[in-house]
Every structure is written in C-alpha cells, then in structure tokens.
Amino acid sequence: MWSRSNKRMVANASGWIRKNQNIALTSENINFLKGLKTPSLNERAMSILQYIADETIDLSSKFFVESLITDGLHAISCSVSPNELDYLLRTYLKDELGFISIESTVNRFIDGQFNYEVAITPKGYSYLDGLARVNLESRIGFCAMWFDKSVLPIWTSAIEPAIKDAGYEPKRIDSHQHNNRIDDEIIAMLRRSKFVIADFTGQRGGVYFEAGFALGLGLPVIWTCKKQDLSNVHFDNRQYNFVLWEEDNLKEFKVAIQNRIEATIGRG
C-alpha cells in the first residue's frame, strides 16, 4: 500500500507534468519531482477552472466530471483522491467562489464515486477574462536580477538581446531613468510589464520579492539561475522550471531564453 505522503508526491508530480508537457524529463529530474511542493488551494482550483474553460466548446457548454475517469482534472489539480477533487469543485469553486455551477447526475458519493456536469458561471468567466487582460498591450520584458558586475554579461550578452529578438522592450531598473524611490519604481515597472525574467543567481532578496509580486499580478515569470547556484535557490522556488546558464555558454542561454519567451508569451 502507498502511504499518503507517497500519494501526495505522485499527485504533485502529475500536476507539474500535466502543466509542462513540452518538457522532456530524464532520470535526473526524479529528485526534483519528489521535492515538489503542493500548490495552494487557490492555485489548484484555478488550474481546474482554466482546464474546464479550455475543454469546453462555447460559453453554454457543460463539462462532464466522473471521479473515476476524469484523469485531466485529477492531474491538473494535484488531487490524491476523488474526495479532494470534489472538494475543489463543489466546496471551493462552486460554494465559496461561485465560479461554477453543478448539475448532478449522481449527486452523492457511491463507493467513493460521483458524476456531475459542470458549467462555468459568468462570474467565473469574468475572473478568467481578468487574468487574460493583464497588461495585454505592454511590450516591456522586465528583468529582476543581481546588479553585481560578475553577472552583468548574462544581461548584456543573453537576457537583453533575447528580449529584443523576441520582439519586446528589455528593462532593468538600474538602467531605467527615474526620480522616484527605487522600490516604488520597481513596483510601478512591474505593473507596466508584460512578463518578468527573474535570475536567482546570488540569492538576492529583491529578486524573490519581484518574482512573487509579478506572480501576484498574474504576470508570466521566466525563472533563470546559474547552473552551479541552483541548489541554493529556496526550496519553494525550485519547483519551477528554471532556464540554467553557464559562463562559457551564454549564446545557448540567449537562445533558450528567447525560445521560452516566445513559447510562453508569444512573439512581440
């Protein structure tokens, strides 16, 4: 029998793999997958909401949920059991937030099974529309990184040209002219950005803050780090898919960053 901790580990890994299907996994990724942290309740529920929206044909469509066969919802929500999936759907998305409605064909558990049809409510669609509108017209690709001269080449030789070649305007706060307090200007710049590249080399507290603030705004964050420094990144952040760089191969890093921008946000 699998322990609950093992089931949780598998559920977390399944959720990550479901969201990153374009990434090739090797035996070297096993420890990374084992160490994934369970996403928050809201993150898991919003993943479900987006999945249902993607899988339905039009606004009036319903999505059929059957506990034993709806593998996509189980995976995307990191659920270890039908009970967890039912809680996320019924108790949180329906009762607490009002983002979905449920019409049951079997409105109760029978041997741990349930069947019902789910529809996204106008309130739910309004929430998803708000996420999609985040800085829709912005061309700014903001970079949060250590300003030490030892890492300046990754900006000048890789990140800055990658942002430009992807069709966006690269911004780094130390190169931006302003008259405000720097922390106010960083927040203002983040609010105006389309996406953020956060390089965690050197473990600077400001980079952690800026990446977290960007996530809170709903901005895409591209995570980067010097390969030798990745093990020092805080455990909570290592669950993300980092683009790694080495000093003697910045050309490859530039290409990888540009590809990630275009795959995540699209060309500018």
N, C-alpha and C positions, 0 to 999 in steps of 0.2 A: 504494500500500500504506500502511496505517496503521502508525505506529510503535507500539512497546509502550507508550510514555508516553501516546499518544492513546487507546489501547485501555483503559488503566487509568483515564484521566479519564472515558471513557464509562461504564465499569463502575461507578465511584464515583457518578456522576450517576444511573445507572439504579437503583442500590441506594437512594439517597436518595429518588428519585421514587417508587419502589415503596412505601417506608415512609411517604410523605407524600402519598398520593393525593388527599386532600381539599384540597390547597393549589394555588391557581391560579398558574401560572408565566407570567411575561412575559419580554420581551427583556431586561429589567433584571436578571433572575436568571442570565443566562448566565455572567458572571464569577464569581458565587457558586458555580455548579455546576462550573465549570472548576477552582476552587480547593479543592474538597472533598478532605479527607484520607482515605486508605484506612483503614477501621476495622481494629481489631486482629483477630488470628486468632480469638480467643475470641468477640469481638462478631459476627464473620461467621458462625462456627459456631453460636452460639446463635440467630441470626436464622433459620438453616436449621432448627434443632430446633423452634423455635416455629412456623415455617411448616408443617412436616410435621404437627405436632400440630393445628394449625388446619384442615388439609386432610383429616385422617383422620376417619372417622365414629365409631369407637369404639377402645377400647384394643387390640383384637386386629387392627385394620386395618393393611394394608401400603400404602406409598406407592411408586408405580412411578416410577423415575428413568430417563429416557433422555436421554443427553447432548445430543442434537440438538433436542429439543422441550420440555424442562423449563425453559421460559423463566422461570417464577417463581423457581426456585432459583438460576438464574444471576444474576438481577437482585438478589434479596434478599441474596445473599452477595457481591455486587460481584466476581463471578468473570470473568476475562478469557478463560478457556478451559475446555473440558471437563476438562482436567488439574487445574486449580485446584479445580473443584467436586468432582472425585473425591478429591482430597487432603483437602478439608474433611470430606467424608462418611466416606471409608474410613479414612484415616490418623489424623484427629483425633477425630471424633465416635465412630467405632467402635473403633479400636485403642487410642487414647490414653485416652479418657474412658469408653468402654463405654456411651455413651448411646443407641446404635442398634445394631441387628443388620442384616445384609445377606444376602439370598438372591439369588444372581446367576442371571439367565437367559443373560447373556453375561459371564462373569467375567474379562474381559480387554479390552484396547483392540483394536479392529479399525478401522484407519484413523481413529484418534482418537475412536472411538465406544464407548459402553458402555451396558448395560441391566441394571438390577437393582431388586429390591424392598427397601424399607427399612421397618423397624419400630422404633418407639421402645421401648427396654427399660424395665423397672421403675426402674432407676437414672436413666434419662433423665426419666421422668415425675416421679420424686421431686424431681429438680432443678427442673423447671418448677413443681411444686406449691410448692416453697420460695419461688420468685420471686413467685408469686401471693399468698402469705400475708404479704408484707411489710406490717406494721402495718395489717392488714386492718380493725381496729376503730377506728383512730385517726381523730380529727376535726381534727387540727392541720394547718393550712397554714402552714408556716414561711417567712418572708421573709428572705433574705440580701441586704443592700444597704448602701450607704454611709450613715452616720449624719449626714452634713453637713446643716445646715439648708436648704441650697439644693435638696435633693431630698426634703425632708420632705413637700411637697404630694403627691408621687406615692404616698406611703404613705397619708396621711390621706384623699385625695380619690379614689384609684383602687384600689390594691392591697388595702388593708384592707377597704373595702366590697365589693370584688369577691369576696374570700374568704368574707366573711359571707353575701353574697347567693347564693353557690354552695352554702351550707349547711355551711361549715366554720368552724373557730375560728382567726382570724388571730393569729400570734405573730411578734414581732420581739424579738431577745434584749435590746435596750436597754430594752424596756418590760416585760420579764418579771422578777419579783422572785425573787432567789436569793441564797444565801450562799456559793456555790462560786466557784472561779476561772472567769472568763468563758469561756476556751477549753474547759474541762471541761463547762460548762453548755451551750455551743453543741453539742458532740458529743452530749450527753445529749438535748438537744431534737431534734436531727436524728434520733436513734434512735427518738424517740417520734412523729415526724411521718408524715403520710400522703403529703405531697408538698412540694416546695420551689419557691418562686419566687425566682429569682436575678436581681437587677438589676445589670448590669455598668457602669452609669454611674459614671464616676470611676476605673474600673480598680482597684478595691480588692483587694489580695491575699487578704483574708479571704473575699471572695465567690467567688473562684476555688477556694479550698480547700473551702468549704462546698458548692459545687455538685459538685465532684469527689467529696467524701465521700458526698454523697447518692447520686450515681450508683453508687458502690461498694456502697452498701447496697441498691441496686435500687429506689430511690425515683424516681418521675417528677419531672423538673425542668422548670420552665417558664422560659424564657430571655427576659429583657427588657433594654432599654437605651434611653437617649435617642437619638433618631434621628441627631443630629449627632455622637454619640460612638461609633457602631457601628464605624467604620473603625479605631478604636483598640483594639477588642477583639482579644485574641490570636488569631492565625490558626487555631490548633487548635480554638478555640471558635466561630468564625464559621460552621462547617459546620451549626450548629444553627439551627432556625427561630425567630428572635427576634420577640417582640412589641415593636414600637417605639413610643415615646411622644414627644410634643412638649408643651412647657409650656402652650401655648394650646389644647390639645385633650385634657385629661385625662379628660373624660367619655367620649370614644370609647375611650381607653385602658382605662378601667374596664370597659367592655362587652367589649372584646377579651379582657381577662384572664379575666373571668368565663366567657366562651364557651370559652376554651382550657381552663380548669379542668374545666368540665362535659364537654367533648369528650374530654379525656384521662383524667380520673379518675371522672367521673360526679358527679351531684349528691349532696351530703351529706345 
